[in-house]
Protein backbone atom coordinates (compact mmCIF):
# COMPACT_ATOMS: atom_id res chain seq x y z
CA UNK A 1 0.00 0.00 0.00
CA UNK A 2 2.77 2.46 0.84
CA UNK A 3 4.38 2.25 -2.56
CA UNK A 4 1.30 2.63 -4.73
CA UNK A 5 1.95 4.44 -8.00
CA UNK A 6 0.13 7.74 -7.88
CA UNK A 7 0.47 8.14 -4.11
CA UNK A 8 1.66 11.69 -3.30
CA UNK A 9 5.28 11.69 -2.06
CA UNK A 10 4.32 13.71 1.02
CA UNK A 11 1.95 10.93 2.17
CA UNK A 12 4.66 8.32 1.73
CA UNK A 13 7.20 10.46 3.53
CA UNK A 14 4.84 11.05 6.48
CA UNK A 15 4.02 7.34 6.76
CA UNK A 16 7.64 6.25 6.60
CA UNK A 17 8.73 8.92 9.08
CA UNK A 18 6.03 7.85 11.54
CA UNK A 19 7.06 4.20 11.17
CA UNK A 20 10.70 5.15 11.74
CA UNK A 21 9.77 7.09 14.91
CA UNK A 22 7.77 4.12 16.19
CA UNK A 23 10.59 1.66 15.53
CA UNK A 24 13.16 4.00 17.09
CA UNK A 25 11.04 4.31 20.25
CA UNK A 26 11.03 0.53 20.59
CA UNK A 27 14.76 0.16 19.97
CA UNK A 28 15.62 2.94 22.40
CA UNK A 29 13.39 1.41 25.08
CA UNK A 30 11.21 4.48 25.39
CA UNK A 31 8.42 4.59 27.95
CA UNK A 32 5.37 2.53 26.96
CA UNK A 33 3.25 5.69 26.63
CA UNK A 34 5.69 7.14 24.07
CA UNK A 35 5.75 3.90 22.09
CA UNK A 36 1.95 3.73 22.06
CA UNK A 37 1.61 7.35 20.97
CA UNK A 38 4.02 6.82 18.09
CA UNK A 39 2.26 3.59 17.09
CA UNK A 40 -1.10 5.37 17.01
CA UNK A 41 0.33 8.23 14.94
CA UNK A 42 1.70 5.74 12.43
CA UNK A 43 -1.62 3.89 12.23
CA UNK A 44 -3.55 7.15 11.81
CA UNK A 45 -1.42 8.13 8.82
CA UNK A 46 -1.85 4.70 7.25
CA UNK A 47 -5.61 4.82 7.89
CA UNK A 48 -5.80 8.24 6.25
CA UNK A 49 -3.86 6.96 3.25
CA UNK A 50 -6.10 3.92 3.01
CA UNK A 51 -9.19 6.12 3.13
CA UNK A 52 -7.85 8.31 0.34
CA UNK A 53 -7.11 5.25 -1.77
CA UNK A 54 -10.66 3.91 -1.27
CA UNK A 55 -12.14 7.26 -2.35
CA UNK A 56 -9.90 7.30 -5.42
CA UNK A 57 -11.29 3.99 -6.74
mmCIF file of the N, C-alpha and C atoms, coordinates in Angstrom:
data_MODEL
# 
_entry.id   MODEL 
# 
loop_
_atom_site.group_PDB 
_atom_site.id 
_atom_site.type_symbol 
_atom_site.label_atom_id 
_atom_site.label_alt_id 
_atom_site.label_comp_id 
_atom_site.label_asym_id 
_atom_site.label_entity_id 
_atom_site.label_seq_id 
_atom_site.pdbx_PDB_ins_code 
_atom_site.Cartn_x 
_atom_site.Cartn_y 
_atom_site.Cartn_z 
_atom_site.occupancy 
_atom_site.B_iso_or_equiv 
_atom_site.pdbx_formal_charge 
_atom_site.auth_seq_id 
_atom_site.auth_comp_id 
_atom_site.auth_asym_id 
_atom_site.auth_atom_id 
_atom_site.pdbx_PDB_model_num 
ATOM 1   N N  . UNK A 1 1  ? 0.823   -1.196 0.000  1.00 0.00 ? 1  UNK A N  1 
ATOM 2   C CA . UNK A 1 1  ? 0.000   0.000  0.000  1.00 0.00 ? 1  UNK A CA 1 
ATOM 3   C C  . UNK A 1 1  ? 0.866   1.259  0.000  1.00 0.00 ? 1  UNK A C  1 
ATOM 4   N N  . UNK A 1 2  ? 1.965   1.246  0.726  1.00 0.00 ? 2  UNK A N  1 
ATOM 5   C CA . UNK A 1 2  ? 2.770   2.457  0.844  1.00 0.00 ? 2  UNK A CA 1 
ATOM 6   C C  . UNK A 1 2  ? 3.405   2.878  -0.473 1.00 0.00 ? 2  UNK A C  1 
ATOM 7   N N  . UNK A 1 3  ? 3.663   1.927  -1.347 1.00 0.00 ? 3  UNK A N  1 
ATOM 8   C CA . UNK A 1 3  ? 4.381   2.250  -2.564 1.00 0.00 ? 3  UNK A CA 1 
ATOM 9   C C  . UNK A 1 3  ? 3.486   2.201  -3.787 1.00 0.00 ? 3  UNK A C  1 
ATOM 10  N N  . UNK A 1 4  ? 2.237   2.575  -3.609 1.00 0.00 ? 4  UNK A N  1 
ATOM 11  C CA . UNK A 1 4  ? 1.304   2.627  -4.729 1.00 0.00 ? 4  UNK A CA 1 
ATOM 12  C C  . UNK A 1 4  ? 1.748   3.707  -5.703 1.00 0.00 ? 4  UNK A C  1 
ATOM 13  N N  . UNK A 1 5  ? 1.646   3.412  -6.990 1.00 0.00 ? 5  UNK A N  1 
ATOM 14  C CA . UNK A 1 5  ? 1.947   4.440  -7.998 1.00 0.00 ? 5  UNK A CA 1 
ATOM 15  C C  . UNK A 1 5  ? 0.908   5.543  -7.856 1.00 0.00 ? 5  UNK A C  1 
ATOM 16  N N  . UNK A 1 6  ? 1.145   6.706  -7.985 1.00 0.00 ? 6  UNK A N  1 
ATOM 17  C CA . UNK A 1 6  ? 0.127   7.736  -7.879 1.00 0.00 ? 6  UNK A CA 1 
ATOM 18  C C  . UNK A 1 6  ? -0.085  8.243  -6.458 1.00 0.00 ? 6  UNK A C  1 
ATOM 19  N N  . UNK A 1 7  ? 0.571   7.666  -5.496 1.00 0.00 ? 7  UNK A N  1 
ATOM 20  C CA . UNK A 1 7  ? 0.468   8.140  -4.114 1.00 0.00 ? 7  UNK A CA 1 
ATOM 21  C C  . UNK A 1 7  ? 1.356   9.373  -3.984 1.00 0.00 ? 7  UNK A C  1 
ATOM 22  N N  . UNK A 1 8  ? 0.847   10.485 -3.455 1.00 0.00 ? 8  UNK A N  1 
ATOM 23  C CA . UNK A 1 8  ? 1.663   11.691 -3.303 1.00 0.00 ? 8  UNK A CA 1 
ATOM 24  C C  . UNK A 1 8  ? 2.891   11.422 -2.429 1.00 0.00 ? 8  UNK A C  1 
ATOM 25  N N  . UNK A 1 9  ? 4.053   11.929 -2.837 1.00 0.00 ? 9  UNK A N  1 
ATOM 26  C CA . UNK A 1 9  ? 5.283   11.687 -2.063 1.00 0.00 ? 9  UNK A CA 1 
ATOM 27  C C  . UNK A 1 9  ? 5.187   12.151 -0.614 1.00 0.00 ? 9  UNK A C  1 
ATOM 28  N N  . UNK A 1 10 ? 4.439   13.212 -0.352 1.00 0.00 ? 10 UNK A N  1 
ATOM 29  C CA . UNK A 1 10 ? 4.315   13.711 1.018  1.00 0.00 ? 10 UNK A CA 1 
ATOM 30  C C  . UNK A 1 10 ? 3.636   12.672 1.909  1.00 0.00 ? 10 UNK A C  1 
ATOM 31  N N  . UNK A 1 11 ? 2.620   11.970 1.390  1.00 0.00 ? 11 UNK A N  1 
ATOM 32  C CA . UNK A 1 11 ? 1.948   10.934 2.171  1.00 0.00 ? 11 UNK A CA 1 
ATOM 33  C C  . UNK A 1 11 ? 2.907   9.796  2.493  1.00 0.00 ? 11 UNK A C  1 
ATOM 34  N N  . UNK A 1 12 ? 3.682   9.384  1.507  1.00 0.00 ? 12 UNK A N  1 
ATOM 35  C CA . UNK A 1 12 ? 4.660   8.316  1.730  1.00 0.00 ? 12 UNK A CA 1 
ATOM 36  C C  . UNK A 1 12 ? 5.711   8.738  2.739  1.00 0.00 ? 12 UNK A C  1 
ATOM 37  N N  . UNK A 1 13 ? 6.182   9.960  2.612  1.00 0.00 ? 13 UNK A N  1 
ATOM 38  C CA . UNK A 1 13 ? 7.196   10.463 3.535  1.00 0.00 ? 13 UNK A CA 1 
ATOM 39  C C  . UNK A 1 13 ? 6.654   10.499 4.965  1.00 0.00 ? 13 UNK A C  1 
ATOM 40  N N  . UNK A 1 14 ? 5.441   10.982 5.149  1.00 0.00 ? 14 UNK A N  1 
ATOM 41  C CA . UNK A 1 14 ? 4.839   11.048 6.484  1.00 0.00 ? 14 UNK A CA 1 
ATOM 42  C C  . UNK A 1 14 ? 4.670   9.658  7.077  1.00 0.00 ? 14 UNK A C  1 
ATOM 43  N N  . UNK A 1 15 ? 4.217   8.709  6.275  1.00 0.00 ? 15 UNK A N  1 
ATOM 44  C CA . UNK A 1 15 ? 4.017   7.345  6.763  1.00 0.00 ? 15 UNK A CA 1 
ATOM 45  C C  . UNK A 1 15 ? 5.339   6.696  7.143  1.00 0.00 ? 15 UNK A C  1 
ATOM 46  N N  . UNK A 1 16 ? 6.340   6.849  6.304  1.00 0.00 ? 16 UNK A N  1 
ATOM 47  C CA . UNK A 1 16 ? 7.639   6.247  6.597  1.00 0.00 ? 16 UNK A CA 1 
ATOM 48  C C  . UNK A 1 16 ? 8.316   6.915  7.786  1.00 0.00 ? 16 UNK A C  1 
ATOM 49  N N  . UNK A 1 17 ? 8.162   8.213  7.930  1.00 0.00 ? 17 UNK A N  1 
ATOM 50  C CA . UNK A 1 17 ? 8.731   8.922  9.084  1.00 0.00 ? 17 UNK A CA 1 
ATOM 51  C C  . UNK A 1 17 ? 8.063   8.469  10.372 1.00 0.00 ? 17 UNK A C  1 
ATOM 52  N N  . UNK A 1 18 ? 6.742   8.304  10.352 1.00 0.00 ? 18 UNK A N  1 
ATOM 53  C CA . UNK A 1 18 ? 6.028   7.848  11.544 1.00 0.00 ? 18 UNK A CA 1 
ATOM 54  C C  . UNK A 1 18 ? 6.443   6.420  11.907 1.00 0.00 ? 18 UNK A C  1 
ATOM 55  N N  . UNK A 1 19 ? 6.608   5.570  10.910 1.00 0.00 ? 19 UNK A N  1 
ATOM 56  C CA . UNK A 1 19 ? 7.056   4.204  11.166 1.00 0.00 ? 19 UNK A CA 1 
ATOM 57  C C  . UNK A 1 19 ? 8.464   4.204  11.741 1.00 0.00 ? 19 UNK A C  1 
ATOM 58  N N  . UNK A 1 20 ? 9.335   5.042  11.219 1.00 0.00 ? 20 UNK A N  1 
ATOM 59  C CA . UNK A 1 20 ? 10.697  5.148  11.737 1.00 0.00 ? 20 UNK A CA 1 
ATOM 60  C C  . UNK A 1 20 ? 10.694  5.615  13.191 1.00 0.00 ? 20 UNK A C  1 
ATOM 61  N N  . UNK A 1 21 ? 9.872   6.612  13.519 1.00 0.00 ? 21 UNK A N  1 
ATOM 62  C CA . UNK A 1 21 ? 9.770   7.089  14.911 1.00 0.00 ? 21 UNK A CA 1 
ATOM 63  C C  . UNK A 1 21 ? 9.292   5.988  15.839 1.00 0.00 ? 21 UNK A C  1 
ATOM 64  N N  . UNK A 1 22 ? 8.312   5.219  15.394 1.00 0.00 ? 22 UNK A N  1 
ATOM 65  C CA . UNK A 1 22 ? 7.766   4.117  16.189 1.00 0.00 ? 22 UNK A CA 1 
ATOM 66  C C  . UNK A 1 22 ? 8.845   3.064  16.437 1.00 0.00 ? 22 UNK A C  1 
ATOM 67  N N  . UNK A 1 23 ? 9.540   2.666  15.384 1.00 0.00 ? 23 UNK A N  1 
ATOM 68  C CA . UNK A 1 23 ? 10.595  1.659  15.530 1.00 0.00 ? 23 UNK A CA 1 
ATOM 69  C C  . UNK A 1 23 ? 11.724  2.162  16.421 1.00 0.00 ? 23 UNK A C  1 
ATOM 70  N N  . UNK A 1 24 ? 12.088  3.428  16.271 1.00 0.00 ? 24 UNK A N  1 
ATOM 71  C CA . UNK A 1 24 ? 13.159  3.997  17.090 1.00 0.00 ? 24 UNK A CA 1 
ATOM 72  C C  . UNK A 1 24 ? 12.766  4.003  18.565 1.00 0.00 ? 24 UNK A C  1 
ATOM 73  N N  . UNK A 1 25 ? 11.504  4.314  18.860 1.00 0.00 ? 25 UNK A N  1 
ATOM 74  C CA . UNK A 1 25 ? 11.043  4.314  20.249 1.00 0.00 ? 25 UNK A CA 1 
ATOM 75  C C  . UNK A 1 25 ? 11.174  2.924  20.864 1.00 0.00 ? 25 UNK A C  1 
ATOM 76  N N  . UNK A 1 26 ? 10.890  1.901  20.084 1.00 0.00 ? 26 UNK A N  1 
ATOM 77  C CA . UNK A 1 26 ? 11.029  0.533  20.586 1.00 0.00 ? 26 UNK A CA 1 
ATOM 78  C C  . UNK A 1 26 ? 12.495  0.208  20.839 1.00 0.00 ? 26 UNK A C  1 
ATOM 79  N N  . UNK A 1 27 ? 13.342  0.491  19.854 1.00 0.00 ? 27 UNK A N  1 
ATOM 80  C CA . UNK A 1 27 ? 14.757  0.158  19.970 1.00 0.00 ? 27 UNK A CA 1 
ATOM 81  C C  . UNK A 1 27 ? 15.453  0.914  21.092 1.00 0.00 ? 27 UNK A C  1 
ATOM 82  N N  . UNK A 1 28 ? 15.004  2.132  21.348 1.00 0.00 ? 28 UNK A N  1 
ATOM 83  C CA . UNK A 1 28 ? 15.622  2.941  22.396 1.00 0.00 ? 28 UNK A CA 1 
ATOM 84  C C  . UNK A 1 28 ? 14.958  2.732  23.753 1.00 0.00 ? 28 UNK A C  1 
ATOM 85  N N  . UNK A 1 29 ? 14.069  1.769  23.832 1.00 0.00 ? 29 UNK A N  1 
ATOM 86  C CA . UNK A 1 29 ? 13.390  1.409  25.080 1.00 0.00 ? 29 UNK A CA 1 
ATOM 87  C C  . UNK A 1 29 ? 12.693  2.605  25.722 1.00 0.00 ? 29 UNK A C  1 
ATOM 88  N N  . UNK A 1 30 ? 11.981  3.345  24.888 1.00 0.00 ? 30 UNK A N  1 
ATOM 89  C CA . UNK A 1 30 ? 11.210  4.485  25.386 1.00 0.00 ? 30 UNK A CA 1 
ATOM 90  C C  . UNK A 1 30 ? 10.109  3.989  26.333 1.00 0.00 ? 30 UNK A C  1 
ATOM 91  N N  . UNK A 1 31 ? 9.530   4.911  27.053 1.00 0.00 ? 31 UNK A N  1 
ATOM 92  C CA . UNK A 1 31 ? 8.424   4.590  27.947 1.00 0.00 ? 31 UNK A CA 1 
ATOM 93  C C  . UNK A 1 31 ? 7.258   4.055  27.122 1.00 0.00 ? 31 UNK A C  1 
ATOM 94  N N  . UNK A 1 32 ? 6.482   3.157  27.676 1.00 0.00 ? 32 UNK A N  1 
ATOM 95  C CA . UNK A 1 32 ? 5.367   2.533  26.961 1.00 0.00 ? 32 UNK A CA 1 
ATOM 96  C C  . UNK A 1 32 ? 4.380   3.550  26.394 1.00 0.00 ? 32 UNK A C  1 
ATOM 97  N N  . UNK A 1 33 ? 4.180   4.650  27.102 1.00 0.00 ? 33 UNK A N  1 
ATOM 98  C CA . UNK A 1 33 ? 3.251   5.688  26.633 1.00 0.00 ? 33 UNK A CA 1 
ATOM 99  C C  . UNK A 1 33 ? 3.770   6.331  25.346 1.00 0.00 ? 33 UNK A C  1 
ATOM 100 N N  . UNK A 1 34 ? 5.072   6.557  25.277 1.00 0.00 ? 34 UNK A N  1 
ATOM 101 C CA . UNK A 1 34 ? 5.685   7.142  24.074 1.00 0.00 ? 34 UNK A CA 1 
ATOM 102 C C  . UNK A 1 34 ? 5.564   6.175  22.905 1.00 0.00 ? 34 UNK A C  1 
ATOM 103 N N  . UNK A 1 35 ? 5.853   4.907  23.147 1.00 0.00 ? 35 UNK A N  1 
ATOM 104 C CA . UNK A 1 35 ? 5.746   3.897  22.090 1.00 0.00 ? 35 UNK A CA 1 
ATOM 105 C C  . UNK A 1 35 ? 4.314   3.824  21.577 1.00 0.00 ? 35 UNK A C  1 
ATOM 106 N N  . UNK A 1 36 ? 3.346   3.810  22.478 1.00 0.00 ? 36 UNK A N  1 
ATOM 107 C CA . UNK A 1 36 ? 1.945   3.729  22.061 1.00 0.00 ? 36 UNK A CA 1 
ATOM 108 C C  . UNK A 1 36 ? 1.518   4.958  21.264 1.00 0.00 ? 36 UNK A C  1 
ATOM 109 N N  . UNK A 1 37 ? 1.957   6.134  21.692 1.00 0.00 ? 37 UNK A N  1 
ATOM 110 C CA . UNK A 1 37 ? 1.608   7.354  20.971 1.00 0.00 ? 37 UNK A CA 1 
ATOM 111 C C  . UNK A 1 37 ? 2.184   7.334  19.557 1.00 0.00 ? 37 UNK A C  1 
ATOM 112 N N  . UNK A 1 38 ? 3.394   6.874  19.414 1.00 0.00 ? 38 UNK A N  1 
ATOM 113 C CA . UNK A 1 38 ? 4.016   6.816  18.086 1.00 0.00 ? 38 UNK A CA 1 
ATOM 114 C C  . UNK A 1 38 ? 3.364   5.742  17.218 1.00 0.00 ? 38 UNK A C  1 
ATOM 115 N N  . UNK A 1 39 ? 2.966   4.655  17.836 1.00 0.00 ? 39 UNK A N  1 
ATOM 116 C CA . UNK A 1 39 ? 2.263   3.595  17.095 1.00 0.00 ? 39 UNK A CA 1 
ATOM 117 C C  . UNK A 1 39 ? 0.932   4.124  16.563 1.00 0.00 ? 39 UNK A C  1 
ATOM 118 N N  . UNK A 1 40 ? 0.188   4.822  17.423 1.00 0.00 ? 40 UNK A N  1 
ATOM 119 C CA . UNK A 1 40 ? -1.104  5.369  17.014 1.00 0.00 ? 40 UNK A CA 1 
ATOM 120 C C  . UNK A 1 40 ? -0.957  6.420  15.919 1.00 0.00 ? 40 UNK A C  1 
ATOM 121 N N  . UNK A 1 41 ? 0.093   7.234  15.987 1.00 0.00 ? 41 UNK A N  1 
ATOM 122 C CA . UNK A 1 41 ? 0.329   8.230  14.939 1.00 0.00 ? 41 UNK A CA 1 
ATOM 123 C C  . UNK A 1 41 ? 0.589   7.536  13.610 1.00 0.00 ? 41 UNK A C  1 
ATOM 124 N N  . UNK A 1 42 ? 1.393   6.494  13.641 1.00 0.00 ? 42 UNK A N  1 
ATOM 125 C CA . UNK A 1 42 ? 1.697   5.738  12.428 1.00 0.00 ? 42 UNK A CA 1 
ATOM 126 C C  . UNK A 1 42 ? 0.425   5.124  11.850 1.00 0.00 ? 42 UNK A C  1 
ATOM 127 N N  . UNK A 1 43 ? -0.383  4.510  12.703 1.00 0.00 ? 43 UNK A N  1 
ATOM 128 C CA . UNK A 1 43 ? -1.623  3.894  12.235 1.00 0.00 ? 43 UNK A CA 1 
ATOM 129 C C  . UNK A 1 43 ? -2.602  4.928  11.680 1.00 0.00 ? 43 UNK A C  1 
ATOM 130 N N  . UNK A 1 44 ? -2.646  6.098  12.292 1.00 0.00 ? 44 UNK A N  1 
ATOM 131 C CA . UNK A 1 44 ? -3.549  7.151  11.811 1.00 0.00 ? 44 UNK A CA 1 
ATOM 132 C C  . UNK A 1 44 ? -3.160  7.600  10.403 1.00 0.00 ? 44 UNK A C  1 
ATOM 133 N N  . UNK A 1 45 ? -1.869  7.734  10.158 1.00 0.00 ? 45 UNK A N  1 
ATOM 134 C CA . UNK A 1 45 ? -1.419  8.129  8.825  1.00 0.00 ? 45 UNK A CA 1 
ATOM 135 C C  . UNK A 1 45 ? -1.765  7.048  7.812  1.00 0.00 ? 45 UNK A C  1 
ATOM 136 N N  . UNK A 1 46 ? -1.520  5.794  8.162  1.00 0.00 ? 46 UNK A N  1 
ATOM 137 C CA . UNK A 1 46 ? -1.851  4.696  7.250  1.00 0.00 ? 46 UNK A CA 1 
ATOM 138 C C  . UNK A 1 46 ? -3.357  4.606  7.007  1.00 0.00 ? 46 UNK A C  1 
ATOM 139 N N  . UNK A 1 47 ? -4.149  4.823  8.051  1.00 0.00 ? 47 UNK A N  1 
ATOM 140 C CA . UNK A 1 47 ? -5.609  4.819  7.885  1.00 0.00 ? 47 UNK A CA 1 
ATOM 141 C C  . UNK A 1 47 ? -6.056  5.934  6.945  1.00 0.00 ? 47 UNK A C  1 
ATOM 142 N N  . UNK A 1 48 ? -5.456  7.118  7.118  1.00 0.00 ? 48 UNK A N  1 
ATOM 143 C CA . UNK A 1 48 ? -5.798  8.240  6.249  1.00 0.00 ? 48 UNK A CA 1 
ATOM 144 C C  . UNK A 1 48 ? -5.441  7.923  4.801  1.00 0.00 ? 48 UNK A C  1 
ATOM 145 N N  . UNK A 1 49 ? -4.269  7.326  4.605  1.00 0.00 ? 49 UNK A N  1 
ATOM 146 C CA . UNK A 1 49 ? -3.856  6.962  3.254  1.00 0.00 ? 49 UNK A CA 1 
ATOM 147 C C  . UNK A 1 49 ? -4.786  5.922  2.667  1.00 0.00 ? 49 UNK A C  1 
ATOM 148 N N  . UNK A 1 50 ? -5.182  4.973  3.468  1.00 0.00 ? 50 UNK A N  1 
ATOM 149 C CA . UNK A 1 50 ? -6.099  3.919  3.013  1.00 0.00 ? 50 UNK A CA 1 
ATOM 150 C C  . UNK A 1 50 ? -7.439  4.516  2.642  1.00 0.00 ? 50 UNK A C  1 
ATOM 151 N N  . UNK A 1 51 ? -7.917  5.467  3.420  1.00 0.00 ? 51 UNK A N  1 
ATOM 152 C CA . UNK A 1 51 ? -9.186  6.123  3.131  1.00 0.00 ? 51 UNK A CA 1 
ATOM 153 C C  . UNK A 1 51 ? -9.131  6.909  1.832  1.00 0.00 ? 51 UNK A C  1 
ATOM 154 N N  . UNK A 1 52 ? -8.001  7.554  1.594  1.00 0.00 ? 52 UNK A N  1 
ATOM 155 C CA . UNK A 1 52 ? -7.849  8.309  0.339  1.00 0.00 ? 52 UNK A CA 1 
ATOM 156 C C  . UNK A 1 52 ? -7.819  7.370  -0.852 1.00 0.00 ? 52 UNK A C  1 
ATOM 157 N N  . UNK A 1 53 ? -7.191  6.216  -0.665 1.00 0.00 ? 53 UNK A N  1 
ATOM 158 C CA . UNK A 1 53 ? -7.114  5.248  -1.768 1.00 0.00 ? 53 UNK A CA 1 
ATOM 159 C C  . UNK A 1 53 ? -8.499  4.691  -2.088 1.00 0.00 ? 53 UNK A C  1 
ATOM 160 N N  . UNK A 1 54 ? -9.308  4.433  -1.055 1.00 0.00 ? 54 UNK A N  1 
ATOM 161 C CA . UNK A 1 54 ? -10.655 3.914  -1.272 1.00 0.00 ? 54 UNK A CA 1 
ATOM 162 C C  . UNK A 1 54 ? -11.519 4.937  -2.018 1.00 0.00 ? 54 UNK A C  1 
ATOM 163 N N  . UNK A 1 55 ? -11.363 6.218  -1.682 1.00 0.00 ? 55 UNK A N  1 
ATOM 164 C CA . UNK A 1 55 ? -12.138 7.262  -2.352 1.00 0.00 ? 55 UNK A CA 1 
ATOM 165 C C  . UNK A 1 55 ? -11.710 7.417  -3.803 1.00 0.00 ? 55 UNK A C  1 
ATOM 166 N N  . UNK A 1 56 ? -10.422 7.139  -4.068 1.00 0.00 ? 56 UNK A N  1 
ATOM 167 C CA . UNK A 1 56 ? -9.903  7.301  -5.417 1.00 0.00 ? 56 UNK A CA 1 
ATOM 168 C C  . UNK A 1 56 ? -10.352 6.217  -6.371 1.00 0.00 ? 56 UNK A C  1 
ATOM 169 N N  . UNK A 1 57 ? -10.841 5.093  -5.872 1.00 0.00 ? 57 UNK A N  1 
ATOM 170 C CA . UNK A 1 57 ? -11.289 3.987  -6.742 1.00 0.00 ? 57 UNK A CA 1 
ATOM 171 C C  . UNK A 1 57 ? -12.606 4.241  -7.361 1.00 0.00 ? 57 UNK A C  1 
# 
